[in-house]
Structure formats: C-alpha cells, structure tokens
C-alpha cells in the first residue's frame, strides 16, 4: 500500500502535468484569451503559477528553490512565446510579471509549510 508521502507526490506530479496541459493545449483555444478580463487575468496568472511552484518540488524533489524558479520562468516564457502564434492571444510583460509573482508566492508558501512542519 502506498505511503501518504508517495500518494501526495503522485498527486503533485499529476497536477503539474494537468497544469501544463491546461496552459499549452487548452490555452491554444481562441476563447482562452477571454476567460479572465483585466485585472482578473493577472490574478489568474498569480494563482496558476503559485500552484505550479508548489507542484514542482514534489515532481523533482532534489531541485533547489532557484531551480524551481528557473523552471517556472521557463514555463512562463514558453507560454508567452506560444501565444505569439495563436489568434486572439497576445503575449505581454504584465503576464510574465504576474507569473513571477505567483512563483514567488508559491515558493514562500512552500517555505512556510516546511518551516511549520519542523
């Protein structure tokens, strides 16, 4: 029977893959650019990338926090580059900054969680 930690890691890995699917596959739909109107689109980016930051360490447990940040920024950059080729989608620095804020928030939440567990 799997341990609680193994189950949590599997759930985090599945969530990470689902988030990437949502960003790159479902986000390719022309209507995806109109799901959230400003300023709520920025909040959606923050929430999404904080969850991404929270799932990366369970997917790659040996990855240092700087690696988590770098991988999250790579995903953010890839998403914005992906939008260049999609009709009705427009990349923007504001989205990238919101992604960075979400990654930082996710890393802070992870650090807080680890600190309270000790």
Biopython code that builds the backbone (N, CA, C, O; Angstrom):
import numpy as np
from Bio.PDB.StructureBuilder import StructureBuilder

atoms = [
    (1, "UNK", "N", (0.849, -1.182, 0.000)),
    (1, "UNK", "CA", (0.000, 0.000, 0.000)),
    (1, "UNK", "C", (0.895, 1.246, 0.000)),
    (1, "UNK", "O", (1.836, 1.329, 0.789)),
    (2, "UNK", "N", (0.606, 2.215, -0.882)),
    (2, "UNK", "CA", (1.455, 3.401, -0.964)),
    (2, "UNK", "C", (1.378, 4.235, 0.315)),
    (2, "UNK", "O", (0.344, 4.303, 0.980)),
    (3, "UNK", "N", (2.495, 4.858, 0.629)),
    (3, "UNK", "CA", (2.522, 5.731, 1.794)),
    (3, "UNK", "C", (1.828, 7.046, 1.472)),
    (3, "UNK", "O", (1.552, 7.363, 0.314)),
    (4, "UNK", "N", (1.558, 7.795, 2.521)),
    (4, "UNK", "CA", (0.898, 9.085, 2.336)),
    (4, "UNK", "C", (1.788, 10.029, 1.521)),
    (4, "UNK", "O", (1.291, 10.772, 0.675)),
    (5, "UNK", "N", (3.090, 10.002, 1.773)),
    (5, "UNK", "CA", (4.026, 10.858, 1.032)),
    (5, "UNK", "C", (4.073, 10.476, -0.447)),
    (5, "UNK", "O", (4.111, 11.349, -1.314)),
    (6, "UNK", "N", (4.069, 9.169, -0.736)),
    (6, "UNK", "CA", (4.102, 8.721, -2.132)),
    (6, "UNK", "C", (2.822, 9.132, -2.850)),
    (6, "UNK", "O", (2.863, 9.527, -4.015)),
    (7, "UNK", "N", (1.707, 9.042, -2.173)),
    (7, "UNK", "CA", (0.427, 9.445, -2.764)),
    (7, "UNK", "C", (0.412, 10.949, -3.030)),
    (7, "UNK", "O", (-0.064, 11.392, -4.075)),
    (8, "UNK", "N", (0.934, 11.735, -2.084)),
    (8, "UNK", "CA", (0.981, 13.193, -2.262)),
    (8, "UNK", "C", (1.898, 13.560, -3.425)),
    (8, "UNK", "O", (1.588, 14.464, -4.201)),
    (9, "UNK", "N", (3.029, 12.859, -3.548)),
    (9, "UNK", "CA", (3.955, 13.133, -4.651)),
    (9, "UNK", "C", (3.314, 12.789, -5.994)),
    (9, "UNK", "O", (3.471, 13.527, -6.967)),
    (10, "UNK", "N", (2.595, 11.671, -6.046)),
    (10, "UNK", "CA", (1.916, 11.288, -7.283)),
    (10, "UNK", "C", (0.847, 12.307, -7.659)),
    (10, "UNK", "O", (0.695, 12.650, -8.831)),
    (11, "UNK", "N", (0.112, 12.788, -6.667)),
    (11, "UNK", "CA", (-0.917, 13.803, -6.913)),
    (11, "UNK", "C", (-0.274, 15.100, -7.426)),
    (11, "UNK", "O", (-0.795, 15.730, -8.346)),
    (12, "UNK", "N", (0.853, 15.492, -6.831)),
    (12, "UNK", "CA", (1.546, 16.713, -7.274)),
    (12, "UNK", "C", (2.048, 16.562, -8.701)),
    (12, "UNK", "O", (1.922, 17.492, -9.498)),
    (13, "UNK", "N", (2.613, 15.413, -9.036)),
    (13, "UNK", "CA", (3.093, 15.185, -10.412)),
    (13, "UNK", "C", (1.937, 15.232, -11.398)),
    (13, "UNK", "O", (2.050, 15.832, -12.468)),
    (14, "UNK", "N", (0.830, 14.604, -11.042)),
    (14, "UNK", "CA", (-0.347, 14.616, -11.918)),
    (14, "UNK", "C", (-0.880, 16.035, -12.086)),
    (14, "UNK", "O", (-1.277, 16.429, -13.182)),
    (15, "UNK", "N", (-0.888, 16.791, -11.009)),
    (15, "UNK", "CA", (-1.355, 18.180, -11.071)),
    (15, "UNK", "C", (-0.453, 19.017, -11.954)),
    (15, "UNK", "O", (-0.933, 19.843, -12.730)),
    (16, "UNK", "N", (0.863, 18.809, -11.840)),
    (16, "UNK", "CA", (1.827, 19.536, -12.663)),
    (16, "UNK", "C", (1.572, 19.270, -14.146)),
    (16, "UNK", "O", (1.540, 20.197, -14.954)),
    (17, "UNK", "N", (1.393, 18.005, -14.492)),
    (17, "UNK", "CA", (1.124, 17.649, -15.895)),
    (17, "UNK", "C", (-0.210, 18.244, -16.348)),
    (17, "UNK", "O", (-0.318, 18.736, -17.471)),
    (18, "UNK", "N", (-1.215, 18.203, -15.489)),
    (18, "UNK", "CA", (-2.524, 18.772, -15.837)),
    (18, "UNK", "C", (-2.431, 20.285, -16.052)),
    (18, "UNK", "O", (-3.076, 20.830, -16.948)),
    (19, "UNK", "N", (-1.631, 20.955, -15.231)),
    (19, "UNK", "CA", (-1.456, 22.398, -15.398)),
    (19, "UNK", "C", (-0.779, 22.723, -16.723)),
    (19, "UNK", "O", (-1.177, 23.658, -17.418)),
    (20, "UNK", "N", (0.246, 21.949, -17.070)),
    (20, "UNK", "CA", (0.911, 22.164, -18.358)),
    (20, "UNK", "C", (-0.044, 21.892, -19.523)),
    (20, "UNK", "O", (-0.035, 22.616, -20.519)),
    (21, "UNK", "N", (-0.861, 20.851, -19.397)),
    (21, "UNK", "CA", (-1.873, 20.554, -20.414)),
    (21, "UNK", "C", (-2.830, 21.746, -20.556)),
    (21, "UNK", "O", (-3.169, 22.156, -21.666)),
    (22, "UNK", "N", (-3.249, 22.283, -19.429)),
    (22, "UNK", "CA", (-4.158, 23.429, -19.462)),
    (22, "UNK", "C", (-3.546, 24.644, -20.126)),
    (22, "UNK", "O", (-4.201, 25.326, -20.915)),
    (23, "UNK", "N", (-2.284, 24.917, -19.805)),
    (23, "UNK", "CA", (-1.618, 26.087, -20.369)),
    (23, "UNK", "C", (-1.415, 25.945, -21.868)),
    (23, "UNK", "O", (-1.750, 26.850, -22.631)),
    (24, "UNK", "N", (-0.866, 24.809, -22.293)),
    (24, "UNK", "CA", (-0.413, 24.693, -23.683)),
    (24, "UNK", "C", (-1.436, 24.068, -24.630)),
    (24, "UNK", "O", (-1.401, 24.352, -25.827)),
    (25, "UNK", "N", (-2.330, 23.242, -24.142)),
    (25, "UNK", "CA", (-3.326, 22.623, -25.022)),
    (25, "UNK", "C", (-4.645, 23.383, -24.940)),
    (25, "UNK", "O", (-5.141, 23.880, -25.952)),
    (26, "UNK", "N", (-5.209, 23.473, -23.754)),
    (26, "UNK", "CA", (-6.474, 24.199, -23.620)),
    (26, "UNK", "C", (-6.288, 25.692, -23.871)),
    (26, "UNK", "O", (-7.191, 26.364, -24.369)),
    (27, "UNK", "N", (-5.096, 26.208, -23.518)),
    (27, "UNK", "CA", (-4.799, 27.619, -23.760)),
    (27, "UNK", "C", (-4.646, 27.969, -25.223)),
    (27, "UNK", "O", (-4.598, 29.149, -25.570)),
    (28, "UNK", "N", (-4.569, 26.974, -26.090)),
    (28, "UNK", "CA", (-4.471, 27.218, -27.535)),
    (28, "UNK", "C", (-5.812, 27.566, -28.158)),
    (28, "UNK", "O", (-5.862, 28.065, -29.283)),
    (29, "UNK", "N", (-6.884, 27.313, -27.450)),
    (29, "UNK", "CA", (-8.219, 27.624, -27.966)),
    (29, "UNK", "C", (-8.381, 29.143, -28.045)),
    (29, "UNK", "O", (-7.999, 29.849, -27.112)),
    (30, "UNK", "N", (-8.942, 29.656, -29.147)),
    (30, "UNK", "CA", (-9.076, 31.112, -29.301)),
    (30, "UNK", "C", (-9.844, 31.776, -28.159)),
    (30, "UNK", "O", (-9.558, 32.924, -27.817)),
    (31, "UNK", "N", (-10.793, 31.092, -27.573)),
    (31, "UNK", "CA", (-11.577, 31.691, -26.493)),
    (31, "UNK", "C", (-10.807, 31.767, -25.185)),
    (31, "UNK", "O", (-11.232, 32.460, -24.261)),
    (32, "UNK", "N", (-9.683, 31.069, -25.090)),
    (32, "UNK", "CA", (-8.929, 31.042, -23.830)),
    (32, "UNK", "C", (-8.420, 32.427, -23.436)),
    (32, "UNK", "O", (-8.253, 32.710, -22.250)),
    (33, "UNK", "N", (-8.178, 33.272, -24.403)),
    (33, "UNK", "CA", (-7.700, 34.614, -24.103)),
    (33, "UNK", "C", (-8.740, 35.520, -23.489)),
    (33, "UNK", "O", (-8.414, 36.611, -23.020)),
    (34, "UNK", "N", (-9.990, 35.088, -23.483)),
    (34, "UNK", "CA", (-11.086, 35.914, -22.961)),
    (34, "UNK", "C", (-11.726, 35.315, -21.707)),
    (34, "UNK", "O", (-12.802, 35.748, -21.295)),
    (35, "UNK", "N", (-11.076, 34.329, -21.102)),
    (35, "UNK", "CA", (-11.659, 33.715, -19.908)),
    (35, "UNK", "C", (-11.679, 34.668, -18.727)),
    (35, "UNK", "O", (-12.646, 34.697, -17.965)),
    (36, "UNK", "N", (-10.614, 35.451, -18.571)),
    (36, "UNK", "CA", (-10.497, 36.379, -17.453)),
    (36, "UNK", "C", (-10.220, 37.772, -18.005)),
    (36, "UNK", "O", (-9.281, 37.967, -18.777)),
    (37, "UNK", "N", (-11.025, 38.719, -17.612)),
    (37, "UNK", "CA", (-10.824, 40.099, -18.040)),
    (37, "UNK", "C", (-9.885, 40.808, -17.071)),
    (37, "UNK", "O", (-9.819, 40.443, -15.897)),
    (38, "UNK", "N", (-9.156, 41.823, -17.550)),
    (38, "UNK", "CA", (-8.286, 42.577, -16.641)),
    (38, "UNK", "C", (-9.116, 43.200, -15.519)),
    (38, "UNK", "O", (-10.228, 43.652, -15.792)),
    (39, "UNK", "N", (-8.655, 43.249, -14.316)),
    (39, "UNK", "CA", (-7.365, 42.825, -13.782)),
    (39, "UNK", "C", (-7.361, 41.360, -13.315)),
    (39, "UNK", "O", (-6.360, 40.886, -12.779)),
    (40, "UNK", "N", (-8.452, 40.661, -13.511)),
    (40, "UNK", "CA", (-8.568, 39.296, -13.013)),
    (40, "UNK", "C", (-7.640, 38.325, -13.737)),
    (40, "UNK", "O", (-7.297, 37.274, -13.196)),
    (41, "UNK", "N", (-7.234, 38.669, -14.952)),
    (41, "UNK", "CA", (-6.296, 37.793, -15.662)),
    (41, "UNK", "C", (-4.950, 37.735, -14.938)),
    (41, "UNK", "O", (-4.303, 36.688, -14.905)),
    (42, "UNK", "N", (-4.535, 38.852, -14.363)),
    (42, "UNK", "CA", (-3.298, 38.868, -13.586)),
    (42, "UNK", "C", (-3.406, 37.990, -12.352)),
    (42, "UNK", "O", (-2.467, 37.273, -12.006)),
    (43, "UNK", "N", (-4.551, 38.048, -11.689)),
    (43, "UNK", "CA", (-4.771, 37.197, -10.522)),
    (43, "UNK", "C", (-4.778, 35.722, -10.919)),
    (43, "UNK", "O", (-4.264, 34.879, -10.185)),
    (44, "UNK", "N", (-5.355, 35.411, -12.070)),
    (44, "UNK", "CA", (-5.354, 34.029, -12.558)),
    (44, "UNK", "C", (-3.922, 33.545, -12.802)),
    (44, "UNK", "O", (-3.597, 32.401, -12.485)),
    (45, "UNK", "N", (-3.069, 34.402, -13.360)),
    (45, "UNK", "CA", (-1.664, 34.043, -13.573)),
    (45, "UNK", "C", (-0.962, 33.793, -12.235)),
    (45, "UNK", "O", (-0.207, 32.830, -12.096)),
    (46, "UNK", "N", (-1.211, 34.658, -11.258)),
    (46, "UNK", "CA", (-0.572, 34.506, -9.947)),
    (46, "UNK", "C", (-0.976, 33.190, -9.308)),
    (46, "UNK", "O", (-0.123, 32.455, -8.810)),
    (47, "UNK", "N", (-2.267, 32.886, -9.316)),
    (47, "UNK", "CA", (-2.748, 31.640, -8.707)),
    (47, "UNK", "C", (-2.188, 30.430, -9.450)),
    (47, "UNK", "O", (-1.702, 29.490, -8.821)),
    (48, "UNK", "N", (-2.251, 30.444, -10.770)),
    (48, "UNK", "CA", (-1.768, 29.323, -11.566)),
    (48, "UNK", "C", (-0.286, 29.053, -11.305)),
    (48, "UNK", "O", (0.106, 27.905, -11.091)),
    (49, "UNK", "N", (0.532, 30.095, -11.322)),
    (49, "UNK", "CA", (1.966, 29.884, -11.168)),
    (49, "UNK", "C", (2.376, 29.641, -9.722)),
    (49, "UNK", "O", (3.450, 29.089, -9.480)),
    (50, "UNK", "N", (1.561, 30.034, -8.764)),
    (50, "UNK", "CA", (1.868, 29.635, -7.380)),
    (50, "UNK", "C", (1.608, 28.141, -7.206)),
    (50, "UNK", "O", (2.334, 27.469, -6.474)),
    (51, "UNK", "N", (0.590, 27.620, -7.864)),
    (51, "UNK", "CA", (0.337, 26.178, -7.820)),
    (51, "UNK", "C", (1.435, 25.419, -8.570)),
    (51, "UNK", "O", (1.869, 24.356, -8.127)),
    (52, "UNK", "N", (1.878, 25.958, -9.690)),
    (52, "UNK", "CA", (2.991, 25.336, -10.417)),
    (52, "UNK", "C", (4.228, 25.275, -9.518)),
    (52, "UNK", "O", (4.891, 24.241, -9.439)),
    (53, "UNK", "N", (4.536, 26.384, -8.843)),
    (53, "UNK", "CA", (5.698, 26.407, -7.943)),
    (53, "UNK", "C", (5.531, 25.399, -6.808)),
    (53, "UNK", "O", (6.516, 24.831, -6.336)),
    (54, "UNK", "N", (4.316, 25.178, -6.375)),
    (54, "UNK", "CA", (4.076, 24.227, -5.285)),
    (54, "UNK", "C", (4.186, 22.778, -5.751)),
    (54, "UNK", "O", (4.512, 21.898, -4.954)),
    (55, "UNK", "N", (3.919, 22.520, -7.024)),
    (55, "UNK", "CA", (3.957, 21.133, -7.505)),
    (55, "UNK", "C", (5.328, 20.715, -8.027)),
    (55, "UNK", "O", (5.629, 19.522, -8.060)),
    (56, "UNK", "N", (6.157, 21.658, -8.432)),
    (56, "UNK", "CA", (7.477, 21.313, -8.982)),
    (56, "UNK", "C", (8.344, 20.557, -7.976)),
    (56, "UNK", "O", (8.948, 19.556, -8.360)),
    (57, "UNK", "N", (8.443, 20.978, -6.702)),
    (57, "UNK", "CA", (9.318, 20.247, -5.775)),
    (57, "UNK", "C", (8.895, 18.796, -5.535)),
    (57, "UNK", "O", (9.745, 17.952, -5.253)),
    (58, "UNK", "N", (7.636, 18.498, -5.637)),
    (58, "UNK", "CA", (7.204, 17.105, -5.492)),
    (58, "UNK", "C", (7.497, 16.308, -6.758)),
    (58, "UNK", "O", (7.685, 15.093, -6.705)),
    (59, "UNK", "N", (7.532, 16.992, -7.881)),
    (59, "UNK", "CA", (7.844, 16.330, -9.140)),
    (59, "UNK", "C", (9.341, 16.063, -9.248)),
    (59, "UNK", "O", (9.759, 14.997, -9.700)),
    (60, "UNK", "N", (10.144, 17.038, -8.831)),
    (60, "UNK", "CA", (11.605, 16.913, -8.812)),
    (60, "UNK", "C", (12.094, 17.274, -7.410)),
    (60, "UNK", "O", (12.461, 18.425, -7.173)),
    (61, "UNK", "N", (12.107, 16.323, -6.477)),
    (61, "UNK", "CA", (12.398, 16.626, -5.070)),
    (61, "UNK", "C", (13.801, 17.190, -4.807)),
    (61, "UNK", "O", (13.988, 17.907, -3.823)),
    (62, "UNK", "N", (14.772, 16.892, -5.641)),
    (62, "UNK", "CA", (16.137, 17.371, -5.398)),
    (62, "UNK", "C", (16.399, 18.754, -5.989)),
    (62, "UNK", "O", (17.502, 19.287, -5.869)),
    (63, "UNK", "N", (15.399, 19.319, -6.614)),
    (63, "UNK", "CA", (15.570, 20.626, -7.256)),
    (63, "UNK", "C", (15.594, 21.726, -6.192)),
    (63, "UNK", "O", (14.688, 21.820, -5.364)),
    (64, "UNK", "N", (16.630, 22.547, -6.225)),
    (64, "UNK", "CA", (16.794, 23.677, -5.310)),
    (64, "UNK", "C", (15.733, 24.735, -5.640)),
    (64, "UNK", "O", (15.165, 24.725, -6.732)),
    (65, "UNK", "N", (15.466, 25.649, -4.691)),
    (65, "UNK", "CA", (14.437, 26.664, -4.935)),
    (65, "UNK", "C", (14.749, 27.501, -6.174)),
    (65, "UNK", "O", (13.832, 27.930, -6.874)),
    (66, "UNK", "N", (16.040, 27.740, -6.454)),
    (66, "UNK", "CA", (16.397, 28.501, -7.653)),
    (66, "UNK", "C", (16.044, 27.717, -8.918)),
    (66, "UNK", "O", (15.680, 28.305, -9.937)),
    (67, "UNK", "N", (16.151, 26.398, -8.850)),
    (67, "UNK", "CA", (15.753, 25.558, -9.977)),
    (67, "UNK", "C", (14.256, 25.585, -10.189)),
    (67, "UNK", "O", (13.780, 25.587, -11.324)),
    (68, "UNK", "N", (13.506, 25.606, -9.083)),
    (68, "UNK", "CA", (12.047, 25.713, -9.177)),
    (68, "UNK", "C", (11.679, 27.031, -9.845)),
    (68, "UNK", "O", (10.826, 27.071, -10.732)),
    (69, "UNK", "N", (12.327, 28.103, -9.414)),
    (69, "UNK", "CA", (12.069, 29.416, -10.008)),
    (69, "UNK", "C", (12.449, 29.433, -11.489)),
    (69, "UNK", "O", (11.702, 29.956, -12.316)),
    (70, "UNK", "N", (13.599, 28.869, -11.823)),
    (70, "UNK", "CA", (14.043, 28.843, -13.222)),
    (70, "UNK", "C", (13.093, 28.031, -14.095)),
    (70, "UNK", "O", (12.750, 28.463, -15.195)),
    (71, "UNK", "N", (12.664, 26.869, -13.625)),
    (71, "UNK", "CA", (11.730, 26.049, -14.400)),
    (71, "UNK", "C", (10.395, 26.766, -14.559)),
    (71, "UNK", "O", (9.801, 26.741, -15.637)),
    (72, "UNK", "N", (9.922, 27.402, -13.496)),
    (72, "UNK", "CA", (8.673, 28.161, -13.586)),
    (72, "UNK", "C", (8.769, 29.306, -14.578)),
    (72, "UNK", "O", (7.830, 29.559, -15.333)),
    (73, "UNK", "N", (9.908, 30.003, -14.579)),
    (73, "UNK", "CA", (10.102, 31.096, -15.537)),
    (73, "UNK", "C", (10.201, 30.578, -16.966)),
    (73, "UNK", "O", (9.736, 31.226, -17.903)),
    (74, "UNK", "N", (10.804, 29.416, -17.123)),
    (74, "UNK", "CA", (10.868, 28.794, -18.450)),
    (74, "UNK", "C", (9.466, 28.462, -18.961)),
    (74, "UNK", "O", (9.159, 28.681, -20.133)),
    (75, "UNK", "N", (8.629, 27.940, -18.089)),
    (75, "UNK", "CA", (7.241, 27.643, -18.463)),
    (75, "UNK", "C", (6.508, 28.939, -18.813)),
    (75, "UNK", "O", (5.759, 28.988, -19.789)),
    (76, "UNK", "N", (6.725, 29.977, -18.022)),
    (76, "UNK", "CA", (6.093, 31.273, -18.281)),
    (76, "UNK", "C", (6.525, 31.828, -19.632)),
    (76, "UNK", "O", (5.693, 32.287, -20.414)),
    (77, "UNK", "N", (7.831, 31.787, -19.907)),
    (77, "UNK", "CA", (8.348, 32.278, -21.182)),
    (77, "UNK", "C", (7.787, 31.463, -22.344)),
    (77, "UNK", "O", (7.390, 32.019, -23.368)),
    (78, "UNK", "N", (7.758, 30.141, -22.179)),
    (78, "UNK", "CA", (7.226, 29.274, -23.236)),
    (78, "UNK", "C", (5.753, 29.587, -23.502)),
    (78, "UNK", "O", (5.310, 29.570, -24.651)),
    (79, "UNK", "N", (4.998, 29.873, -22.442)),
    (79, "UNK", "CA", (3.583, 30.211, -22.599)),
    (79, "UNK", "C", (3.429, 31.514, -23.377)),
    (79, "UNK", "O", (2.597, 31.604, -24.280)),
    (80, "UNK", "N", (4.222, 32.518, -23.034)),
    (80, "UNK", "CA", (4.117, 33.794, -23.741)),
    (80, "UNK", "C", (4.566, 33.655, -25.198)),
    (80, "UNK", "O", (3.953, 34.238, -26.092)),
    (81, "UNK", "N", (5.618, 32.895, -25.439)),
    (81, "UNK", "CA", (6.069, 32.639, -26.809)),
    (81, "UNK", "C", (5.011, 31.869, -27.595)),
    (81, "UNK", "O", (4.779, 32.154, -28.770)),
    (82, "UNK", "N", (4.380, 30.911, -26.959)),
    (82, "UNK", "CA", (3.309, 30.114, -27.552)),
    (82, "UNK", "C", (2.167, 31.016, -28.017)),
    (82, "UNK", "O", (1.559, 30.765, -29.057)),
    (83, "UNK", "N", (1.877, 32.062, -27.250)),
    (83, "UNK", "CA", (0.765, 32.965, -27.582)),
    (83, "UNK", "C", (1.027, 33.789, -28.836)),
    (83, "UNK", "O", (0.084, 34.257, -29.473)),
    (84, "UNK", "N", (2.280, 33.972, -29.195)),
    (84, "UNK", "CA", (2.619, 34.732, -30.411)),
    (84, "UNK", "C", (1.992, 34.084, -31.641)),
    (84, "UNK", "O", (1.605, 34.773, -32.585)),
    (85, "UNK", "N", (1.896, 32.770, -31.624)),
    (85, "UNK", "CA", (1.426, 32.019, -32.788)),
    (85, "UNK", "C", (-0.070, 31.710, -32.753)),
    (85, "UNK", "O", (-0.577, 30.991, -33.614)),
    (86, "UNK", "N", (-0.774, 32.248, -31.764)),
    (86, "UNK", "CA", (-2.200, 31.937, -31.623)),
    (86, "UNK", "C", (-3.054, 33.161, -31.933)),
    (86, "UNK", "O", (-2.774, 34.260, -31.456)),
    (87, "UNK", "N", (-4.106, 32.960, -32.742)),
    (87, "UNK", "CA", (-5.017, 34.082, -32.976)),
    (87, "UNK", "C", (-5.769, 34.405, -31.683)),
    (87, "UNK", "O", (-6.055, 33.518, -30.879)),
    (88, "UNK", "N", (-6.074, 35.652, -31.502)),
    (88, "UNK", "CA", (-6.824, 36.110, -30.329)),
    (88, "UNK", "C", (-6.027, 36.046, -29.027)),
    (88, "UNK", "O", (-6.577, 36.327, -27.962)),
    (89, "UNK", "N", (-4.752, 35.683, -29.086)),
    (89, "UNK", "CA", (-3.921, 35.639, -27.872)),
    (89, "UNK", "C", (-2.777, 36.618, -28.056)),
    (89, "UNK", "O", (-2.254, 36.774, -29.159)),
    (90, "UNK", "N", (-2.394, 37.272, -26.984)),
    (90, "UNK", "CA", (-1.360, 38.294, -27.054)),
    (90, "UNK", "C", (-0.423, 38.141, -25.859)),
    (90, "UNK", "O", (-0.864, 38.218, -24.712)),
    (91, "UNK", "N", (0.857, 37.927, -26.118)),
    (91, "UNK", "CA", (1.807, 37.840, -25.006)),
    (91, "UNK", "C", (2.012, 39.221, -24.392)),
    (91, "UNK", "O", (1.802, 40.245, -25.042)),
    (92, "UNK", "N", (2.423, 39.228, -23.143)),
    (92, "UNK", "CA", (2.661, 40.520, -22.505)),
    (92, "UNK", "C", (3.583, 40.407, -21.304)),
    (92, "UNK", "O", (3.624, 39.387, -20.616)),
    (93, "UNK", "N", (4.329, 41.494, -21.073)),
    (93, "UNK", "CA", (5.216, 41.530, -19.916)),
    (93, "UNK", "C", (4.421, 41.484, -18.622)),
    (93, "UNK", "O", (4.891, 40.950, -17.617)),
    (94, "UNK", "N", (3.205, 42.049, -18.647)),
    (94, "UNK", "CA", (2.387, 42.028, -17.431)),
    (94, "UNK", "C", (2.052, 40.598, -17.028)),
    (94, "UNK", "O", (2.014, 40.283, -15.839)),
    (95, "UNK", "N", (1.808, 39.729, -18.007)),
    (95, "UNK", "CA", (1.561, 38.315, -17.699)),
    (95, "UNK", "C", (2.807, 37.665, -17.102)),
    (95, "UNK", "O", (2.723, 36.914, -16.131)),
    (96, "UNK", "N", (3.959, 37.963, -17.692)),
    (96, "UNK", "CA", (5.213, 37.408, -17.176)),
    (96, "UNK", "C", (5.500, 37.862, -15.756)),
    (96, "UNK", "O", (5.968, 37.072, -14.935)),
    (97, "UNK", "N", (5.225, 39.128, -15.457)),
    (97, "UNK", "CA", (5.429, 39.624, -14.095)),
    (97, "UNK", "C", (4.454, 38.983, -13.113)),
    (97, "UNK", "O", (4.819, 38.677, -11.978)),
    (98, "UNK", "N", (3.217, 38.781, -13.552)),
    (98, "UNK", "CA", (2.245, 38.096, -12.696)),
    (98, "UNK", "C", (2.665, 36.646, -12.465)),
    (98, "UNK", "O", (2.488, 36.112, -11.369)),
    (99, "UNK", "N", (3.221, 36.010, -13.497)),
    (99, "UNK", "CA", (3.732, 34.640, -13.343)),
    (99, "UNK", "C", (4.859, 34.607, -12.319)),
    (99, "UNK", "O", (4.901, 33.721, -11.465)),
    (100, "UNK", "N", (5.769, 35.568, -12.405)),
    (100, "UNK", "CA", (6.886, 35.653, -11.454)),
    (100, "UNK", "C", (6.372, 35.865, -10.028)),
    (100, "UNK", "O", (6.874, 35.258, -9.082)),
    (101, "UNK", "N", (5.377, 36.725, -9.888)),
    (101, "UNK", "CA", (4.784, 36.952, -8.562)),
    (101, "UNK", "C", (4.156, 35.660, -8.030)),
    (101, "UNK", "O", (4.279, 35.351, -6.845)),
    (102, "UNK", "N", (3.487, 34.909, -8.902)),
    (102, "UNK", "CA", (2.905, 33.638, -8.499)),
    (102, "UNK", "C", (3.957, 32.624, -8.093)),
    (102, "UNK", "O", (3.781, 31.904, -7.110)),
    (103, "UNK", "N", (5.054, 32.561, -8.845)),
    (103, "UNK", "CA", (6.140, 31.646, -8.489)),
    (103, "UNK", "C", (6.723, 32.013, -7.128)),
    (103, "UNK", "O", (6.969, 31.138, -6.298)),
    (104, "UNK", "N", (6.944, 33.310, -6.899)),
    (104, "UNK", "CA", (7.479, 33.754, -5.611)),
    (104, "UNK", "C", (6.511, 33.420, -4.476)),
    (104, "UNK", "O", (6.933, 32.962, -3.414)),
    (105, "UNK", "N", (5.227, 33.647, -4.693)),
    (105, "UNK", "CA", (4.226, 33.317, -3.678)),
    (105, "UNK", "C", (4.223, 31.818, -3.395)),
    (105, "UNK", "O", (4.184, 31.410, -2.234)),
    (106, "UNK", "N", (4.263, 31.001, -4.434)),
    (106, "UNK", "CA", (4.290, 29.553, -4.258)),
    (106, "UNK", "C", (5.511, 29.099, -3.482)),
    (106, "UNK", "O", (5.410, 28.233, -2.613)),
    (107, "UNK", "N", (6.677, 29.682, -3.790)),
    (107, "UNK", "CA", (7.900, 29.328, -3.063)),
    (107, "UNK", "C", (7.809, 29.751, -1.597)),
    (107, "UNK", "O", (8.261, 29.024, -0.713)),
    (108, "UNK", "N", (7.228, 30.920, -1.336)),
    (108, "UNK", "CA", (7.048, 31.359, 0.055)),
    (108, "UNK", "C", (6.100, 30.437, 0.811)),
    (108, "UNK", "O", (6.335, 30.119, 1.977)),
    (109, "UNK", "N", (5.041, 30.012, 0.155)),
    (109, "UNK", "CA", (4.103, 29.084, 0.810)),
    (109, "UNK", "C", (4.753, 27.742, 1.113)),
    (109, "UNK", "O", (4.509, 27.151, 2.165)),
    (110, "UNK", "N", (5.578, 27.265, 0.192)),
    (110, "UNK", "CA", (6.309, 26.009, 0.422)),
    (110, "UNK", "C", (7.261, 26.170, 1.599)),
    (110, "UNK", "O", (7.313, 25.311, 2.478)),
    (111, "UNK", "N", (8.017, 27.275, 1.619)),
    (111, "UNK", "CA", (8.964, 27.518, 2.708)),
    (111, "UNK", "C", (8.241, 27.592, 4.051)),
    (111, "UNK", "O", (8.714, 27.051, 5.050)),
    (112, "UNK", "N", (7.096, 28.264, 4.064)),
    (112, "UNK", "CA", (6.312, 28.367, 5.300)),
    (112, "UNK", "C", (5.816, 26.994, 5.746)),
    (112, "UNK", "O", (5.868, 26.657, 6.929)),
    (113, "UNK", "N", (5.339, 26.212, 4.792)),
    (113, "UNK", "CA", (4.847, 24.866, 5.102)),
    (113, "UNK", "C", (5.975, 23.994, 5.676)),
    (113, "UNK", "O", (5.780, 23.284, 6.663)),
    (114, "UNK", "N", (7.144, 24.057, 5.049)),
    (114, "UNK", "CA", (8.270, 23.249, 5.533)),
    (114, "UNK", "C", (8.733, 23.712, 6.914)),
    (114, "UNK", "O", (9.120, 22.899, 7.753)),
    (115, "UNK", "N", (8.689, 25.022, 7.140)),
    (115, "UNK", "CA", (9.116, 25.557, 8.427)),
    (115, "UNK", "C", (8.146, 25.171, 9.541)),
    (115, "UNK", "O", (8.579, 24.879, 10.656)),
    (116, "UNK", "N", (6.861, 25.164, 9.265)),
    (116, "UNK", "CA", (5.884, 24.809, 10.302)),
    (116, "UNK", "C", (5.846, 23.311, 10.570)),
    (116, "UNK", "O", (5.400, 22.886, 11.636)),
    (117, "UNK", "N", (6.310, 22.499, 9.611)),
    (117, "UNK", "CA", (6.355, 21.046, 9.808)),
    (117, "UNK", "C", (7.479, 20.637, 10.752)),
    (117, "UNK", "O", (7.416, 19.573, 11.369)),
    (118, "UNK", "N", (8.513, 21.482, 10.869)),
    (118, "UNK", "CA", (9.670, 21.109, 11.692)),
    (118, "UNK", "C", (9.453, 21.341, 13.130)),
    (118, "UNK", "O", (10.340, 21.073, 13.939)),
]
sb = StructureBuilder()
sb.init_structure("model")
sb.init_model(0)
sb.init_chain("A")
sb.init_seg("    ")
for serial, (resi, resn, name, xyz) in enumerate(atoms, 1):
    if name == "N":
        sb.init_residue(resn, " ", resi, " ")
    sb.init_atom(name, np.array(xyz, "f"), 0.0, 1.0, " ", f" {name:<3s}", serial, name[0])
structure = sb.get_structure()
